[in-house]
Amino acid sequence: MTPNDAPQTFVRPDGSTIAYRRLSGKSPGVVFLTGFKSDMTGSKALVVYELCRQRGQACLLFDYTGHGASSGAFEDGTIGRWADDAMAAFDALTEGPQVLVGSSMGGWIMLLVALARSSRIAALLGIAAAPDFTHDLVLAGLSQSQRRALAANGVLLVPSHYSEEPTPITARLVAEGGSQLVLRRGVLPLEMPVRLLHGQDDSDVPWQTSLRLAAALASADVQVTLLKDGDHRLSRPQDLTVLATQLELLLKHVDHVDSTGAAEHI
């Protein structure tokens, strides 16, 4: 990013502020949805932003409340709140069809936004997508003593692979996440092109999650790319090259489908 890309903010009705960076450009736009405790300065977000700049493509990066430069405390957040932030940013800061790119938790948020705004979604690109992780990974991974501590204290500090500081997992996050689950809804009525990237050396989100998601989608145009030695972050130079290539191909594919009139949802 350049110095001219300093974040802007918009104010939500409750007074909270969402920090964002936006590029004007051609359609479809690209919206990047970050992961749990991540923000729009991460390497994958920057690769997406730079690719859009080079292509002259519209692009939006933003931080959920409690993340990055946005207001609020991380511990107050829930999946529903962050999905609501994403939809507020989507509605206020984008126009026309959009390609959603969701990383880890952002892959879950991506699906919730797509289900709520399907008429404006041109395509989806998931990066180690983690739908339903509060139930399938967090809750399922807790011992009985940890569950009791979470219930008693309302928060559990879990060691992090990515920071010296532990990650706070709140009872509110887990409980509210149960109302946002998508892989238990049967077929997800999303008909747009979908690309899913996942590392098979991912110790946080099993790569089989992307296969479950692919099977759950109504779309017939779904491709899963597995990187045998890729970890959860997929932020090595070679991983970022795969991401940029997949997004470039997806944008070209959407342009082609749109020009032939074969995708009426766009």
Backbone hydrogen bonds, N-H to C=O, Kabsch-Sander energy under -0.5 kcal/mol:
donor,donor_aa,acceptor,acceptor_aa,energy
5,D,2,T,-2.6
6,A,3,P,-0.9
8,Q,20,Y,-3.0
10,F,18,I,-1.9
12,R,16,S,-3.2
15,G,12,R,-2.6
18,I,10,F,-2.6
19,A,17,T,-0.5
20,Y,8,Q,-2.7
21,R,61,L,-2.3
23,L,59,C,-2.9
26,K,56,G,-3.3
29,G,97,P,-2.0
30,V,58,A,-1.6
31,V,99,V,-2.7
32,F,60,L,-2.4
33,L,101,V,-3.4
34,T,32,F,-0.6
38,S,35,G,-1.9
42,G,39,D,-1.7
46,L,42,G,-2.2
47,V,43,S,-2.1
48,V,44,K,-2.2
49,Y,45,A,-2.5
50,E,46,L,-2.7
51,L,47,V,-2.3
52,C,48,V,-2.2
53,R,49,Y,-2.2
54,Q,50,E,-2.5
55,R,51,L,-2.0
56,G,52,C,-1.1
56,G,53,R,-0.6
57,Q,52,C,-2.8
58,A,26,K,-2.2
59,C,23,L,-1.8
60,L,30,V,-2.6
61,L,21,R,-2.8
62,F,32,F,-0.5
63,D,19,A,-2.1
66,G,71,S,-2.4
67,H,64,Y,-1.8
70,S,67,H,-2.1
71,S,17,T,-2.0
76,D,73,A,-1.5
77,G,74,F,-2.0
82,W,78,T,-2.6
83,A,79,I,-2.6
84,D,80,G,-2.2
85,D,81,R,-2.3
86,A,82,W,-2.2
87,M,83,A,-2.4
88,A,84,D,-2.3
89,A,85,D,-2.6
90,F,86,A,-2.7
91,D,87,M,-2.6
92,A,88,A,-2.4
93,L,89,A,-2.5
94,T,90,F,-1.1
98,Q,120,R,-2.4
99,V,29,G,-3.2
100,L,98,Q,-0.6
100,L,123,A,-2.2
101,V,31,V,-2.9
102,G,100,L,-0.5
102,G,125,L,-2.2
103,S,33,L,-2.6
104,S,102,G,-0.5
104,S,127,I,-3.0
106,G,103,S,-2.9
107,G,104,S,-2.0
108,W,104,S,-0.8
108,W,105,M,-1.0
109,I,105,M,-2.3
110,M,106,G,-2.6
111,L,107,G,-1.4
112,L,108,W,-2.0
113,V,109,I,-2.7
114,A,110,M,-2.6
115,L,111,L,-2.5
116,A,112,L,-1.5
117,R,113,V,-2.2
120,R,117,R,-2.1
121,I,118,S,-1.4
122,A,98,Q,-3.0
122,A,120,R,-0.6
123,A,98,Q,-1.0
124,L,193,P,-2.2
125,L,100,L,-2.4
126,G,195,R,-2.7
127,I,102,G,-2.8
128,A,126,G,-0.5
128,A,197,L,-3.5
130,A,104,S,-2.3
133,F,130,A,-1.4
135,H,132,D,-1.0
136,D,132,D,-2.8
137,L,133,F,-1.7
138,V,133,F,-2.8
139,L,134,T,-2.2
140,A,135,H,-1.1
141,G,137,L,-1.0
142,L,139,L,-1.3
147,R,143,S,-2.4
148,R,144,Q,-2.1
149,A,145,S,-2.2
150,L,146,Q,-2.7
151,A,147,R,-2.3
152,A,148,R,-2.3
153,N,149,A,-2.8
154,G,150,L,-2.3
156,L,169,I,-2.5
158,V,156,L,-0.7
158,V,167,T,-2.8
167,T,158,V,-3.6
169,I,156,L,-3.1
169,I,167,T,-0.5
170,T,168,P,-0.6
171,A,154,G,-2.2
174,V,170,T,-1.9
175,A,171,A,-2.8
176,E,172,R,-2.7
177,G,173,L,-2.0
178,G,174,V,-1.0
178,G,175,A,-0.7
179,S,176,E,-1.8
180,Q,177,G,-1.6
185,R,182,V,-1.4
188,L,216,A,-3.2
190,L,188,L,-2.9
191,E,189,P,-0.5
194,V,221,D,-2.7
195,R,124,L,-2.4
196,L,223,Q,-2.6
197,L,126,G,-3.0
198,H,225,T,-2.1
200,Q,227,L,-2.6
201,D,227,L,-0.5
201,D,230,G,-2.3
202,D,199,G,-1.1
203,S,201,D,-0.6
209,T,206,P,-2.1
210,S,207,W,-1.0
211,L,207,W,-0.9
212,R,208,Q,-2.4
213,L,209,T,-2.4
214,A,210,S,-2.5
215,A,211,L,-2.2
216,A,212,R,-1.5
217,L,213,L,-1.3
218,A,188,L,-2.3
219,S,190,L,-1.7
222,V,220,A,-1.2
223,Q,194,V,-2.1
225,T,196,L,-3.4
226,L,224,V,-0.5
227,L,198,H,-2.4
228,K,226,L,-0.7
230,G,227,L,-1.9
240,L,236,R,-2.6
241,T,237,P,-1.9
242,V,238,Q,-1.7
243,L,239,D,-2.4
244,A,240,L,-2.7
245,T,241,T,-2.5
246,Q,242,V,-2.8
247,L,243,L,-2.5
248,E,244,A,-2.5
249,L,245,T,-2.6
250,L,246,Q,-2.3
251,L,247,L,-2.6
252,K,248,E,-2.1
253,H,249,L,-2.4
254,V,250,L,-2.8
255,D,251,L,-2.3
256,H,252,K,-2.3
257,V,253,H,-2.8
258,D,254,V,-2.7
259,S,255,D,-2.1
260,T,256,H,-1.5
261,G,257,V,-0.7
261,G,258,D,-0.8
262,A,257,V,-1.7
263,A,257,V,-0.6
264,E,262,A,-0.6
266,I,263,A,-1.5
